[in-house]
Amino acid sequence: MKPFACLARCAGLSVFVLAGAAPALAGQVVLSDPLSTWPLNFGAQGAEVFLKNGAVHISVPINGANWVSYNGFTFTDMDASVTITPMTATGNAAGLIFWGTGPSDFFEFSVSDTGGSFAVYRHVSTSASPWQAVVPYMKSALVKAGAANTLRVVTKGNAATLYINGQVAGSLSLMAPPSGGAVGLEGEGGAKGPADYAFSNLTVSQ
């Protein structure tokens, strides 16, 4: 589970600008999956990551977290989005993984539907504290509490622009992996109870 406080400069943050200028949109769709059937790219279904009622779900216990990568695709400059719907009122956060370079090494654009906030984290499997805050959770009126939220990340070089429900939330500079990385999904449960998130309409353009 992600901590809610960390040094803002860990994971290579240069600067975060709220509601920064939007970059040029990517053109060709490379990946388009409604997630209404189980993607073979996710590997086998499990107790916490599975298909239910025509959507991919991540269902985790109190203070638990789980994630899955869309294997077989690697992206550098890209335009990626996914819609996340909370199925419980006790969840903590869920998000869109990008620049994944291993099963447990990735960046994540995360939204806390119960807290009305968003963040960017990097997960580093070799670190004693694997969740490293790039942009700690901050309140945003763009986040719909208890409802579906569409997250979008547009990357170009080391720059990443974040969108929530079609509106620019901000932009930042990161240390992009030289060969890019995979996209994926993450969900977690807070201290109040287990969480269940449904994910739909994963798309990536270049």
N, C-alpha and C positions, 0 to 999 in steps of 0.2 A: 504494500500500500504506500502511496506517495506521502511524504511529509509535506506539511503546509508552510514550511519555512526553510530557506537555504540561501546561501550567498548567491546573489543575482548574477555573478559573473562566472559561476561554474558552468561547464559545458560550452565555453567559448562564446558567450554572449558579448556582442559589441555594443549594441544599443537597441532599445525597443521603443518604437514610436507608435503611439495610439493613433488609430485611424489614418495610417500612412497612405500615400498615393498607391493606387492599384496598378500592378504591372500589366503589360500586354497579356491577353489571354492566350493560353496554349491552343493549338489548332486540332490536331488529329487525335481522335479517341483511340487509345491503345488498349485500355481495359474497361469493360463495362459489364458489371455483374449486379443484377438486382438483389442477389443474395436470397432469392426465394427458394432455391434448392441448395443443397450442400455443395460448396466448391471443393473439388478434389484437391485443389492447391492448398487447402487448409490441413490436409492429412485426415486422420481418423477423428470422428466425433468422440467427445468425452463427457464426463459428468458435469463439467462447467462450461464447455463450449460445444454447442449443438444446434441442430435445426429444429424449430418449433413453430407451427402455425404460419409457415411460409416466410420465415425470417431466421437469420442466424442470431442466436442468443449467446450472451455471456452471463452466466448466473453464478454468483460467488457468495461465500459466507461472510459473516461479520468480519471486517478488517482484512478481507481477502482480495486478491487481484488475480486476473488471468488475461492472457492475450494470445493472438494468433496472427501469423503473417501470411500474406498471399504469395506463396512461393512460386518461382518460375518467372517472375517479372522484376526487373531492376530499373530504377528511374533516377535520373539526375535532375535536369530541369523538367518540371512537371506541373500539372494542375490536377489535384486529387481532391475528392469529396466523398462524404458518406453521411447518411441520416441516422441519428441515434435516438431511440425512443425508450424512455424509462418505463419499466413495467411495474415498479414498486415505488413507494414514496420514501424509502429508507436508503436509497443508493447514495454513493458518494460522488463518483465521477466515471466518465467513459470518454473514449477519444479515438482519434485517427492516428495510427502509427505511420511514420514516414522515415525514409533513409534508414531502414533496418538493415544492418550488416551481419546479423546473426540472430538466432532464435531469441536471445535476450539482450540484444544491443540495438537500440533504436532511439529516435526522437518521437515524441507524442504531443499532439495538440489535443488538449483535454478540456472538457466542460463539466462543471459541477451543476447538475440540474436542480439540486436541492439548495445549493448555495448561490445560484445566479452568478456564477463566476467562471473564468477560464484560465488556463495556464499552458505553458509549454515545459515539458520535462524531457530529460535524456535519461535512458536506462542503460547503465554500464554493468555488465555481468561480473566483471572482475573487481569492482569496487566494494569496499566494506559497507558503504551506503549507496546501493545501486541507483536509487531515484535521485537525480540531481536536477534542481529547479533552474531552468533557464529563465523563464518568466513565472514567478510565483503567482498563485491564484489571485486574481483581481476581479472585482465586481464589474459587471457589464449589463446594461439594459438590453443588449442584443440577445442574451440567453433567456430562453423561455423556460420558466420553472415548471417542472412536472410535465413537460410536453416534449414533442419531437424537436430536435435541433439538428440542423445540417451544418457540418463543419467542412471547411475547404482550406487547403493549403496550396499556395502557388509558390514554387521555388525557381530561382534563377541564379546560378552560381551559388554564392553563400547567402543570398537574400531569401527570406521567406515572408510571404504576406498571408495573414490569417483572416478568414471570413467566417462569420457566424450568421446563418440564415440570410445569406446573400449580401450582407453588409461587411465592409472592411472593419476588422477589430484592431488591426495594427500590423506593423512590420518589424522585422528584426534581422540581424546578421548572425549567422551561425558558421561553424566549421563543417562544411558539407563533406561527406565521404568522397574520396577521389573518384570512385566508380559508382557513386549513387547507392541506392538501396531499395528495399522492398517496402510496400505499404501493408497495413494490417489494422487490427481492431483491438481495443483494450477496454476492460470494464472492472470496476472494483466496488466493494461494499464498505460502508462506513461503520461507525461504532454502534449506530442505532439498530442495525439489522442487516440481513442479507440483501443483495441487490440483483436485479434481473434487467438486462438491457437488450433490446432488439435492434439489429443493424440492418439497413437496407440501402440499395442503390449506391454501391461502391463504383466510382468511375475515376479513371486517370487519363488525361490527355497530355500530349507532348507537342 
